[in-house]
Amino acid sequence: MRRISKVINWYFRRNALPYWLILILDCLIIYFSAIFVYWLFFRGAHTLQHFYMITNIMAVYIAICVVFFRIFSTYSGIIRYSSFVDLQRVAMANMCSMLVCIVLHYWVYRWPSATFEPLTTRHLVTTFVVATALMCAERVLVKVLYDVVSNKEVAQNVLIYGVSDGGVALAKSIRSQRPVKYVLRGFLAPDRNYAHHRLMGVKVYIDHKGLGKVLKEKKIGAVLVSPIRTREFREEEALQDLLISNGVKIYMVEQQVHETKDGSFAPQGMVLKEVSVEDLLPRDEIEVDMESVGRELTGKRILITGSAGSIGSEIVRQVAMARPEAMMLIDQAETPEHDIRLMMAKDFPDIPCETIVTSICNAERMEKIFKDFRPNYVFHAAAYKHVPMMENNPSEAILNNVYGTRVVADLSVKYGASKFVMISTDKAVNPTNVMGCSKRICEIYVQSLDLDLKQGKQGKTQFVTTRFGNVLGSNGSVIPLFREQIKNGGPVTVTHPNIIRFFMLIPEACKLVLEAGTKGNGGEIFVFDMGKPVKIAELAQRMIRLSGAQNVEIKYSGLREGEKLYEEVLNDMESTKPTFHQKIRIANVRQYDYKEVCRDIDELIAIAKQYDDMAIVKKMKDIVPEFKSNNSKYEVLDQK
């Protein structure tokens, strides 16, 4: 057993089966194929002299074969990793060798002195056919032996969802992985036309009702989703629940990129990533022309406020990929800002980047930053966003969100920024809370400022507002909260059984922000199509199932102050206009006079500095008449 173990270890080490050994094996196969063919044709009618002559002839022919082995590189690869391409090379090399040998054979044995021809053309053709079959069989046998022995004890039995080109490519990819991680046991086909078919030697399964039995019998540990079947899989909620309930992991393909020599980023390859609940939410894929966006940002000076937040940090990453001239990153949260600083130093060391810890409300500090940096683009993502916190602290919502936005917007005009892009929220639509109303006032200010600049033909700054809903996995959002509650054994707290929200992935939202910001002409409020709404209670149930946790209950705590049961539909066709992207529309909103807006905001800021909550909210309702408080102490102001 010890000797067998040594042989196996020798074979599976990196330097096993050197080139010369493969070459010798192939030559021996050709020689013994000739002996076998001669015996097959003549049976007992042969002598030792005949074998001696055949050996001499084959020595010459094998020398010819070696030349073509070299040309087609049949022995330069690692034999245990042989593929169909390697078998093709073997066949081509043998065919070329056979043709040359036949020509040489015909020429030699047509001499007058040639009295005996032990091998005819028919024998040579048969010899090379047999040799080709044996050489291919040799490679297949070694490959199968390696696959059986190497890492099968840790490899995972898997099914692949999707039988189109994407599914087949994924299957070929996992079969060529070394060491072996996945063993393909079948395909799952959303199309019933594939019923009773077999693909790549394994069965195609259609009926999800009997799938539970298949998962157990074949000990399936994971399902790999074809990259071009992601959308269909997200809509297969029954299938997802079946897999999760059987403890089957789900993997999706994720695109990786690498930096090229010219500084751009190109696809590098695909990696399998275990899905989270974000990946399973039903939504349409969002495609953005990042090349045209990149051309707008390349070589520009970019300032980003709120750069350490969920949205701001992703904007930082995507802007950095466009190779700007320099970046100025501002946030008042020290530790997250330090993380952004480390990320930039690691991933984008060639981009001049400065990270500053300060508040956008510090007008003197912000003035110095703008004066020294002179940005071309300003992405304004800094804001207080938590609804209950701002409901209890309306003065801070005004001083940070409204006054801070005014400071950054005015400085953008003063120092000649070409674009100011503000990140707003769906909660600014018919607001029911202080946070949403504060963001609506920000929208009003930058929109009226843009109109005033155009009418007065002063300044070159264009002001663009982007408005969207919840982003998956952002700081303080429900998904990280639910994940932590499940980890701690529950309960998972949901405010109301019927509450629904729109969700979007952070990278997708930021791509839409960049496209709207770079292509907008100023004065627009861009709203994003957020797809299908998600029931929060169902989201919590799915997260519990996906985690595999047992006995975790859902507890309903009641709507929070200022919270809506249903968010407004952002992509209402009657209240929006189409744009350059099907997922981006322009909101039809009333225009405001800039001077009147300034007077109202001046008064609002003065009231906010007195910290009288009722007086602050009353003034906010005067500025935004559609602001109607919900489940809040400020409802009394609506009654009056």
C-alpha positions as CSV (number, residue, x, y, z in Angstrom):
1,M,0.0,0.0,0.0
2,R,2.9,2.3,0.8
3,R,4.4,1.8,-2.7
4,I,1.1,2.4,-4.3
5,S,0.7,5.6,-2.3
6,K,4.2,6.7,-3.4
7,V,3.3,6.1,-7.1
8,I,0.1,8.1,-6.7
9,N,1.9,11.0,-5.0
10,W,4.6,10.9,-7.7
11,Y,2.1,11.0,-10.5
12,F,-0.1,13.8,-9.0
13,R,2.8,16.1,-8.2
14,R,3.4,19.0,-10.6
15,N,6.4,17.6,-12.5
16,A,4.9,14.1,-13.1
17,L,5.0,12.5,-16.5
18,P,7.8,14.6,-18.2
19,Y,7.6,15.4,-21.9
20,W,10.1,12.7,-22.9
21,L,8.0,10.0,-21.2
22,I,4.9,11.0,-23.1
23,L,6.9,11.0,-26.3
24,I,8.2,7.5,-25.6
25,L,4.7,6.2,-24.8
26,D,3.3,7.7,-28.1
27,C,6.2,6.1,-30.1
28,L,5.6,2.7,-28.5
29,I,1.9,2.9,-29.3
30,I,2.7,3.5,-33.0
31,Y,5.2,0.6,-33.1
32,F,3.0,-1.9,-31.4
33,S,0.1,-0.8,-33.5
34,A,2.1,-1.7,-36.6
35,I,2.9,-5.2,-35.1
36,F,-0.7,-5.7,-34.2
37,V,-2.0,-4.7,-37.6
38,Y,0.6,-7.0,-39.3
39,W,-0.5,-9.9,-37.1
40,L,-4.2,-9.1,-37.8
41,F,-3.7,-9.2,-41.5
42,F,-1.4,-12.2,-41.8
43,R,-2.1,-14.1,-38.7
44,G,0.5,-17.0,-38.6
45,A,2.1,-16.2,-41.9
46,H,5.0,-14.3,-40.5
47,T,8.5,-14.9,-39.3
48,L,11.1,-13.2,-37.1
49,Q,12.6,-11.7,-40.2
50,H,9.4,-10.0,-41.0
51,F,9.2,-8.4,-37.5
52,Y,12.8,-7.3,-37.9
53,M,12.0,-5.6,-41.3
54,I,8.9,-4.0,-39.8
55,T,10.9,-2.7,-36.9
56,N,13.4,-1.1,-39.3
57,I,10.6,0.4,-41.4
58,M,8.7,1.7,-38.3
59,A,11.9,3.3,-36.9
60,V,12.0,5.6,-40.0
61,Y,8.2,6.3,-39.8
62,I,8.3,7.0,-36.1
63,A,11.1,9.5,-36.7
64,I,8.7,11.2,-39.1
65,C,5.9,11.1,-36.5
66,V,8.1,12.8,-33.9
67,V,8.5,15.7,-36.2
68,F,4.8,16.2,-36.5
69,F,4.4,15.5,-32.7
70,R,6.6,18.5,-32.2
71,I,4.8,20.7,-34.8
72,F,1.4,20.0,-33.2
73,S,2.7,20.0,-29.6
74,T,1.1,16.6,-28.8
75,Y,3.4,15.8,-25.9
76,S,4.1,19.3,-24.4
77,G,0.9,19.6,-22.4
78,I,0.1,18.0,-19.0
79,I,-1.6,14.8,-20.0
80,R,-3.9,14.6,-17.0
81,Y,-5.4,18.0,-18.1
82,S,-6.0,16.9,-21.7
83,S,-9.0,18.4,-23.5
84,F,-10.8,17.8,-26.8
85,V,-8.3,20.2,-28.4
86,D,-5.4,18.0,-27.3
87,L,-7.1,15.0,-28.9
88,Q,-7.6,17.0,-32.1
89,R,-3.8,17.7,-32.1
90,V,-3.0,14.0,-31.8
91,A,-5.3,13.2,-34.7
92,M,-3.9,16.0,-36.9
93,A,-0.3,15.0,-36.2
94,N,-1.0,11.3,-37.0
95,M,-2.9,12.1,-40.1
96,C,0.0,14.3,-41.4
97,S,2.5,11.6,-40.5
98,M,0.5,9.0,-42.2
99,L,0.3,11.0,-45.5
100,V,4.1,11.5,-45.5
101,C,4.8,7.9,-44.7
102,I,2.4,6.7,-47.4
103,V,4.2,8.9,-50.0
104,L,7.6,7.7,-48.8
105,H,6.4,4.1,-48.7
106,Y,5.0,4.2,-52.2
107,W,8.2,5.8,-53.5
108,V,10.6,3.3,-51.8
109,Y,8.8,0.1,-52.7
110,R,8.5,1.1,-56.3
111,W,12.3,0.8,-56.8
112,P,13.4,-2.2,-59.0
113,S,15.5,-3.5,-56.1
114,A,12.6,-3.7,-53.7
115,T,11.7,-7.4,-53.6
116,F,9.5,-7.6,-50.5
117,E,6.9,-5.2,-49.1
118,P,6.0,-6.3,-45.5
119,L,3.6,-3.3,-45.0
120,T,1.2,-2.1,-47.7
121,T,-0.6,1.3,-47.9
122,R,-3.7,-0.4,-46.4
123,H,-1.6,-1.6,-43.5
124,L,-0.2,1.9,-42.8
125,V,-3.6,3.5,-42.8
126,T,-4.9,0.9,-40.4
127,T,-1.8,1.3,-38.2
128,F,-2.3,5.0,-37.9
129,V,-6.0,4.7,-37.2
130,V,-5.4,2.2,-34.4
131,A,-2.5,4.3,-33.0
132,T,-4.6,7.5,-33.0
133,A,-7.4,5.6,-31.1
134,L,-4.9,4.3,-28.6
135,M,-3.2,7.6,-28.0
136,C,-6.5,9.3,-27.5
137,A,-7.6,6.5,-25.2
138,E,-4.3,6.9,-23.3
139,R,-5.0,10.5,-22.6
140,V,-8.7,10.0,-21.7
141,L,-7.7,7.1,-19.3
142,V,-5.1,9.2,-17.5
143,K,-7.5,12.1,-17.2
144,V,-10.3,9.9,-15.8
145,L,-7.9,8.3,-13.4
146,Y,-6.8,11.7,-12.2
147,D,-10.4,12.9,-11.8
148,V,-11.4,9.8,-9.9
149,V,-8.5,10.0,-7.4
150,S,-7.9,13.7,-7.0
151,N,-10.1,15.6,-4.5
152,K,-13.2,13.6,-5.1
153,E,-13.8,13.3,-1.3
154,V,-14.1,17.1,-1.0
155,A,-15.8,17.9,-4.3
156,Q,-19.4,19.0,-4.2
157,N,-22.2,17.4,-6.3
158,V,-24.0,20.2,-8.2
159,L,-26.7,20.9,-10.6
160,I,-26.6,23.8,-13.2
161,Y,-29.6,26.0,-13.7
162,G,-29.9,26.7,-17.5
163,V,-29.1,24.5,-20.5
164,S,-28.2,27.2,-23.0
165,D,-24.7,28.3,-24.0
166,G,-24.2,29.9,-20.6
167,G,-25.0,26.7,-18.8
168,V,-22.8,24.6,-21.0
169,A,-19.9,27.0,-20.7
170,L,-20.3,26.9,-16.9
171,A,-20.3,23.1,-17.0
172,K,-17.1,23.0,-19.0
173,S,-15.5,25.5,-16.7
174,I,-16.2,23.5,-13.5
175,R,-15.1,20.3,-15.2
176,S,-11.7,21.8,-16.1
177,Q,-11.1,23.3,-12.6
178,R,-8.1,21.9,-10.8
179,P,-8.3,20.8,-8.0
180,V,-11.8,19.5,-8.6
181,K,-14.4,21.5,-6.6
182,Y,-17.7,20.5,-8.3
183,V,-19.0,17.3,-9.8
184,L,-21.8,17.9,-12.4
185,R,-24.8,15.7,-11.7
186,G,-27.4,17.3,-13.9
187,F,-29.0,20.4,-15.4
188,L,-32.2,22.2,-14.3
189,A,-34.1,23.5,-17.4
190,P,-36.7,26.2,-17.1
191,D,-37.8,25.2,-20.6
192,R,-39.9,22.0,-20.8
193,N,-38.8,21.3,-24.3
194,Y,-35.7,19.7,-22.8
195,A,-37.7,17.0,-20.9
196,H,-36.0,13.5,-21.1
197,H,-32.9,15.0,-22.6
198,R,-29.3,14.4,-21.6
199,L,-26.6,17.0,-21.9
200,M,-22.8,16.4,-21.5
201,G,-23.6,12.9,-20.2
202,V,-25.9,14.0,-17.4
203,K,-29.7,14.2,-17.2
204,V,-31.8,17.4,-17.7
205,Y,-34.4,17.8,-14.9
206,I,-37.6,19.7,-15.6
207,D,-40.2,18.8,-13.0
208,H,-39.6,20.8,-9.8
209,K,-42.1,18.6,-7.9
210,G,-39.8,15.6,-8.0
211,L,-36.7,17.6,-7.6
212,G,-36.5,17.1,-3.8
213,K,-36.0,13.4,-4.2
214,V,-33.2,14.0,-6.8
215,L,-31.5,16.4,-4.4
216,K,-31.4,13.7,-1.7
217,E,-30.5,10.7,-3.9
218,K,-27.7,12.5,-5.7
219,K,-26.5,14.3,-2.5
220,I,-26.6,17.7,-4.3
221,G,-24.8,20.3,-2.3
222,A,-25.2,23.3,-4.6
223,V,-26.9,24.7,-7.7
224,L,-24.9,26.9,-10.0
225,V,-27.0,29.5,-11.9
226,S,-26.1,30.1,-15.6
227,P,-25.0,33.8,-16.1
228,I,-27.7,34.3,-18.8
229,R,-30.4,32.7,-16.7
230,T,-30.1,34.9,-13.6
231,R,-33.3,36.8,-14.2
232,E,-35.4,33.7,-14.7
233,F,-34.0,32.1,-11.6
234,R,-34.8,35.2,-9.5
235,E,-38.5,34.7,-10.5
236,E,-38.5,31.0,-9.5
237,E,-39.4,31.6,-5.8
238,A,-40.8,28.0,-5.4
239,L,-37.5,26.5,-6.7
240,Q,-35.5,28.8,-4.5
241,D,-37.5,27.8,-1.4
242,L,-37.1,24.1,-2.4
243,L,-33.4,24.4,-2.6
244,I,-33.0,26.4,0.6
245,S,-35.2,24.0,2.5
246,N,-33.0,21.0,1.4
247,G,-29.9,22.8,2.5
248,V,-28.7,23.3,-1.1
249,K,-26.4,26.3,-1.6
250,I,-27.0,28.6,-4.6
251,Y,-24.1,30.2,-6.5
252,M,-24.3,32.8,-9.2
253,V,-21.6,34.0,-11.6
254,E,-19.9,37.3,-10.9
255,Q,-17.9,39.2,-13.4
256,Q,-14.4,40.3,-12.4
257,V,-12.3,43.0,-14.0
258,H,-8.6,43.9,-14.2
259,E,-6.8,47.1,-15.0
260,T,-5.2,47.2,-18.5
261,K,-1.9,48.8,-19.5
262,D,-3.7,51.9,-20.7
263,G,-5.4,52.4,-17.4
264,S,-8.9,51.2,-18.4
265,F,-10.7,48.2,-16.9
266,A,-11.5,45.0,-18.9
267,P,-13.3,41.8,-18.0
268,Q,-11.0,39.3,-16.4
269,G,-13.2,36.2,-15.9
270,M,-16.1,34.7,-14.0
271,V,-16.1,33.6,-10.4
272,L,-18.9,31.7,-8.5
273,K,-20.3,33.6,-5.6
274,E,-22.7,32.2,-3.0
275,V,-25.9,34.2,-3.2
276,S,-27.3,36.4,-0.6
277,V,-30.9,37.5,-0.3
278,E,-30.0,40.6,-2.4
279,D,-29.2,38.3,-5.4
280,L,-32.6,36.5,-5.1
281,L,-34.9,39.5,-5.2
282,P,-36.9,39.7,-8.5
283,R,-35.5,42.6,-10.5
284,D,-34.4,43.4,-14.0
285,E,-30.8,43.7,-14.9
286,I,-29.7,47.3,-15.3
287,E,-27.3,48.1,-18.1
288,V,-25.4,51.4,-18.2
289,D,-23.1,52.7,-20.8
290,M,-20.1,53.1,-18.4
291,E,-17.7,53.8,-21.3
292,S,-19.5,57.1,-22.2
293,V,-19.7,58.0,-18.5
294,G,-16.0,57.2,-18.1
295,R,-15.1,59.5,-21.0
296,E,-16.9,62.4,-19.3
297,L,-15.1,61.8,-16.0
298,T,-11.6,60.9,-17.3
299,G,-9.1,63.7,-16.6
300,K,-11.6,65.7,-14.5
301,R,-11.3,66.9,-10.9
302,I,-14.0,65.2,-8.8
303,L,-15.2,66.2,-5.4
304,I,-17.5,63.7,-3.5
305,T,-19.2,64.5,-0.2
306,G,-20.4,61.7,2.0
307,S,-17.7,59.6,0.5
308,A,-17.6,57.1,3.3
309,G,-21.3,56.3,3.2
310,S,-22.9,53.4,1.3
311,I,-23.7,55.4,-1.8
312,G,-20.7,57.7,-1.6
313,S,-18.1,55.0,-1.2
314,E,-19.5,53.1,-4.3
315,I,-19.5,56.4,-6.3
316,V,-15.8,56.8,-5.2
317,R,-15.0,53.3,-6.6
318,Q,-16.8,53.8,-9.9
319,V,-15.4,57.3,-10.5
320,A,-11.9,56.1,-9.7
321,M,-12.2,53.5,-12.5
322,A,-12.7,56.3,-15.0
323,R,-9.2,57.6,-14.3
324,P,-10.0,61.2,-13.1
325,E,-7.2,63.7,-12.8
326,A,-7.7,64.0,-9.0
327,M,-10.3,63.2,-6.3
328,M,-11.3,65.1,-3.2
329,L,-13.3,62.9,-0.7
330,I,-15.2,64.5,2.2
331,D,-17.0,62.9,5.1
332,Q,-17.3,63.6,8.8
333,A,-17.2,59.9,9.9
334,E,-13.5,59.4,10.7
335,T,-13.2,55.6,10.7
336,P,-15.2,54.9,7.5
337,E,-13.3,57.7,5.8
338,H,-10.1,56.1,6.8
339,D,-11.3,52.8,5.2
340,I,-11.9,54.7,2.0
341,R,-8.4,56.2,2.2
342,L,-6.9,52.7,2.5
343,M,-9.1,51.4,-0.4
344,M,-7.9,54.2,-2.7
345,A,-4.3,53.6,-1.7
346,K,-4.6,49.9,-2.4
347,D,-6.8,49.8,-5.5
348,F,-6.0,53.1,-7.2
349,P,-2.6,54.2,-6.1
350,D,-1.9,56.2,-9.2
351,I,-4.9,58.6,-8.8
352,P,-4.1,61.7,-6.7
353,C,-6.7,61.5,-3.9
354,E,-7.2,63.5,-0.7
355,T,-9.5,62.3,2.1
356,I,-10.7,65.0,4.5
357,V,-12.7,64.6,7.7
358,T,-15.0,67.6,8.1
359,S,-18.7,68.6,8.0
360,I,-20.3,70.1,4.9
361,C,-21.8,72.6,7.3
362,N,-18.4,74.1,8.1
363,A,-18.6,76.8,5.5
364,E,-15.1,78.2,6.1
365,R,-13.5,74.8,5.7
366,M,-15.5,74.0,2.6
367,E,-14.6,77.3,1.1
368,K,-10.9,76.5,1.5
369,I,-11.3,73.1,0.0
370,F,-13.1,74.4,-3.1
371,K,-10.7,77.3,-3.5
372,D,-7.7,75.0,-3.5
373,F,-9.2,72.0,-5.4
374,R,-11.4,73.7,-8.0
375,P,-13.5,70.6,-8.9
376,N,-15.1,70.0,-12.3
377,Y,-17.7,67.6,-10.9
378,V,-19.3,67.6,-7.5
379,F,-21.2,64.5,-6.3
380,H,-23.2,65.5,-3.2
381,A,-24.1,62.3,-1.2
382,A,-23.7,63.7,2.3
383,A,-26.9,63.7,4.3
384,Y,-28.6,62.4,7.4
385,K,-31.0,59.7,6.2
386,H,-32.5,57.8,9.1
387,V,-36.2,58.6,9.3
388,P,-36.8,58.1,13.1
389,M,-33.6,59.9,14.0
390,M,-34.5,63.0,11.9
391,E,-38.1,62.9,13.2
392,N,-36.6,63.4,16.7
393,N,-34.0,65.9,15.5
394,P,-35.5,68.2,12.9
395,S,-33.0,70.9,13.6
396,E,-30.1,68.6,12.6
397,A,-32.0,67.6,9.5
398,I,-32.2,71.2,8.4
399,L,-28.7,72.3,9.4
400,N,-27.0,69.3,7.9
401,N,-29.1,68.4,4.9
402,V,-30.5,71.8,3.9
403,Y,-27.8,74.2,5.0
404,G,-25.0,71.8,4.1
405,T,-26.4,71.3,0.6
406,R,-26.7,75.1,0.2
407,V,-23.1,75.6,1.2
408,V,-21.8,73.0,-1.3
409,A,-24.1,74.2,-4.1
410,D,-23.1,77.9,-3.7
411,L,-19.4,77.0,-3.6
412,S,-19.8,74.9,-6.8
413,V,-21.1,78.0,-8.6
414,K,-18.5,80.3,-7.0
415,Y,-15.6,78.2,-8.1
416,G,-16.9,77.1,-11.5
417,A,-17.8,73.5,-11.2
418,S,-19.4,72.3,-14.4
419,K,-21.7,69.8,-12.7
420,F,-23.3,69.4,-9.3
421,V,-25.1,66.1,-8.8
422,M,-27.2,65.7,-5.7
423,I,-28.3,62.3,-4.3
424,S,-31.9,62.6,-3.1
425,T,-34.5,60.0,-2.1
426,D,-37.9,58.6,-2.9
427,K,-39.0,59.9,0.5
428,A,-38.9,63.4,-0.9
429,V,-42.0,62.4,-3.0
430,N,-45.1,63.7,-1.0
431,P,-43.0,63.5,2.2
432,T,-44.5,62.1,5.4
433,N,-41.4,62.7,7.6
434,V,-38.9,65.3,8.4
435,M,-36.0,63.6,6.6
436,G,-38.0,63.3,3.3
437,C,-39.1,66.9,3.5
438,S,-35.6,68.1,4.2
439,K,-34.4,66.4,1.0
440,R,-37.3,67.9,-0.9
441,I,-36.2,71.3,0.2
442,C,-32.7,70.5,-1.0
443,E,-34.1,69.6,-4.4
444,I,-36.1,72.8,-4.5
445,Y,-33.0,74.9,-3.7
446,V,-30.6,73.4,-6.3
447,Q,-33.4,73.3,-9.0
448,S,-34.3,77.0,-8.4
449,L,-30.6,77.9,-8.3
450,D,-30.0,76.2,-11.7
451,L,-33.0,78.0,-13.2
452,D,-31.8,81.4,-11.8
453,L,-28.3,80.8,-13.3
454,K,-29.8,80.0,-16.7
455,Q,-32.1,83.0,-16.7
456,G,-29.4,85.4,-15.6
457,K,-26.8,83.7,-17.7
458,Q,-24.4,83.7,-14.8
459,G,-22.1,80.9,-14.0
460,K,-21.7,77.6,-15.8
461,T,-22.7,75.1,-13.1
462,Q,-25.5,72.6,-14.1
463,F,-27.5,71.2,-11.1
464,V,-28.8,67.6,-11.5
465,T,-30.8,65.8,-8.9
466,T,-31.1,62.0,-8.7
467,R,-33.9,60.4,-6.7
468,F,-34.2,56.7,-5.9
469,G,-35.4,54.4,-3.1
470,N,-33.7,51.9,-0.8
471,V,-30.5,50.3,-1.8
472,L,-29.7,46.8,-0.7
473,G,-27.2,46.4,2.0
474,S,-26.7,50.1,2.8
475,N,-25.7,51.1,6.3
476,G,-28.6,50.9,8.6
477,S,-31.0,49.3,6.1
478,V,-33.2,46.4,6.9
479,I,-31.1,43.6,5.4
480,P,-28.0,44.1,7.6
481,L,-30.4,44.5,10.5
482,F,-32.3,41.3,9.7
483,R,-29.0,39.5,9.2
484,E,-27.8,40.5,12.6
485,Q,-31.1,39.6,14.3
486,I,-31.1,36.1,12.6
487,K,-27.5,35.6,13.7
488,N,-28.5,36.3,17.3
489,G,-31.4,33.9,17.2
490,G,-34.2,36.4,16.6
491,P,-36.8,37.8,16.7
492,V,-36.7,39.6,13.4
493,T,-38.5,42.9,13.8
494,V,-40.7,44.1,11.0
495,T,-42.8,47.3,11.5
496,H,-45.9,46.1,9.7
497,P,-47.0,42.9,7.9
498,N,-48.1,44.9,4.8
499,I,-45.2,47.3,4.5
500,I,-43.5,47.3,1.1
501,R,-40.4,49.0,-0.3
502,F,-38.5,49.3,-3.6
503,F,-34.9,48.1,-3.7
504,M,-31.9,48.4,-5.9
505,L,-28.3,47.2,-5.7
506,I,-25.9,49.9,-4.6
507,P,-23.6,49.5,-7.7
508,E,-26.6,49.7,-10.0
509,A,-27.9,52.8,-8.3
510,C,-24.6,54.5,-8.5
511,K,-24.1,53.7,-12.2
512,L,-27.5,55.3,-12.8
513,V,-26.4,58.3,-10.7
514,L,-23.2,58.7,-12.8
515,E,-25.1,58.4,-16.1
516,A,-27.8,60.8,-15.1
517,G,-25.2,63.2,-13.6
518,T,-22.9,63.3,-16.6
519,K,-25.7,63.4,-19.3
520,G,-28.1,65.7,-17.6
521,N,-28.4,69.3,-18.8
522,G,-29.1,70.9,-15.4
523,G,-32.4,71.5,-13.6
524,E,-33.7,68.0,-13.9
525,I,-34.8,65.7,-11.1
526,F,-34.1,62.2,-12.4
527,V,-36.1,59.3,-10.9
528,F,-35.1,55.7,-11.2
529,D,-37.2,52.7,-12.1
530,M,-36.8,50.6,-9.0
531,G,-38.5,47.5,-10.4
532,K,-41.0,45.5,-8.4
533,P,-41.8,46.4,-4.8
534,V,-40.8,43.9,-2.1
535,K,-42.9,43.0,0.9
536,I,-40.6,43.4,3.9
537,A,-42.2,40.5,5.8
538,E,-41.6,38.2,2.9
539,L,-38.0,39.5,2.7
540,A,-37.5,38.6,6.4
541,Q,-38.9,35.1,5.9
542,R,-36.6,34.5,2.9
543,M,-33.6,35.6,4.8
544,I,-34.4,33.2,7.7
545,R,-34.8,30.3,5.3
546,L,-31.6,31.2,3.4
547,S,-29.6,31.3,6.6
548,G,-30.8,27.8,7.6
549,A,-31.7,29.1,11.1
550,Q,-34.4,27.3,13.0
551,N,-37.2,28.7,15.2
552,V,-36.5,32.3,14.4
553,E,-39.8,34.2,14.6
554,I,-40.9,37.5,13.1
555,K,-42.2,40.2,15.4
556,Y,-44.2,43.1,14.2
557,S,-43.3,46.3,16.1
558,G,-45.7,48.9,14.4
559,L,-44.9,51.7,12.0
560,R,-42.2,54.1,13.2
561,E,-42.7,57.8,13.4
562,G,-43.0,59.4,9.9
563,E,-42.9,56.0,8.2
564,K,-45.1,55.2,5.1
565,L,-46.7,51.9,4.5
566,Y,-46.2,52.2,0.8
567,E,-43.5,54.4,-0.9
568,E,-44.6,56.5,-3.8
569,V,-44.2,55.0,-7.3
570,L,-41.2,56.8,-8.7
571,N,-41.6,55.8,-12.3
572,D,-45.3,56.9,-12.7
573,M,-45.6,57.4,-16.5
574,E,-48.1,60.3,-16.0
575,S,-45.8,62.3,-13.7
576,T,-42.5,61.7,-15.4
577,K,-40.9,62.1,-18.8
578,P,-38.5,59.6,-20.6
579,T,-34.8,60.2,-21.0
580,F,-31.7,58.7,-22.6
581,H,-32.1,55.5,-20.5
582,Q,-35.2,53.3,-20.0
583,K,-34.6,53.1,-16.3
584,I,-34.2,56.9,-15.8
585,R,-37.1,59.4,-16.1
586,I,-37.5,63.1,-15.4
587,A,-40.0,64.1,-12.7
588,N,-42.5,66.7,-13.5
589,V,-42.3,69.1,-10.6
590,R,-43.2,72.8,-10.1
591,Q,-40.6,75.4,-10.5
592,Y,-39.7,77.8,-7.7
593,D,-38.4,81.4,-7.7
594,Y,-34.8,81.4,-6.4
595,K,-35.1,84.6,-4.3
596,E,-38.3,83.4,-2.6
597,V,-36.6,80.0,-1.9
598,C,-33.6,81.8,-0.4
599,R,-35.8,83.8,1.9
600,D,-37.7,80.7,3.1
601,I,-34.5,78.7,3.7
602,D,-32.9,81.7,5.6
603,E,-35.9,81.8,7.9
604,L,-35.9,78.0,8.2
605,I,-32.2,77.9,9.2
606,A,-32.7,80.7,11.7
607,I,-35.6,78.7,13.3
608,A,-33.5,75.5,13.3
609,K,-30.8,77.2,15.3
610,Q,-33.4,77.9,18.1
611,Y,-34.1,74.1,18.3
612,D,-37.9,74.4,18.5
613,D,-39.1,71.2,16.8
614,M,-42.7,72.3,16.2
615,A,-41.7,75.7,14.8
616,I,-39.1,74.0,12.5
617,V,-41.6,71.5,11.1
618,K,-44.3,74.1,10.7
619,K,-42.0,76.2,8.5
620,M,-41.0,73.0,6.5
621,K,-44.7,72.4,5.8
622,D,-45.1,76.0,4.6
623,I,-42.3,75.5,2.1
624,V,-43.5,72.0,1.1
625,P,-47.3,72.0,1.3
626,E,-47.5,68.4,0.3
627,F,-45.6,67.4,3.5
628,K,-48.2,65.5,5.6
629,S,-46.8,63.9,8.7
630,N,-47.7,60.2,9.4
631,N,-47.7,58.4,12.7
632,S,-45.9,61.4,14.2
633,K,-46.3,64.1,16.8
634,Y,-46.3,66.6,14.0
635,E,-49.7,65.5,12.7
636,V,-51.2,68.1,14.9
637,L,-49.8,70.8,12.6
638,D,-51.7,69.3,9.6
639,Q,-54.9,69.4,11.6
640,K,-54.5,73.1,12.3
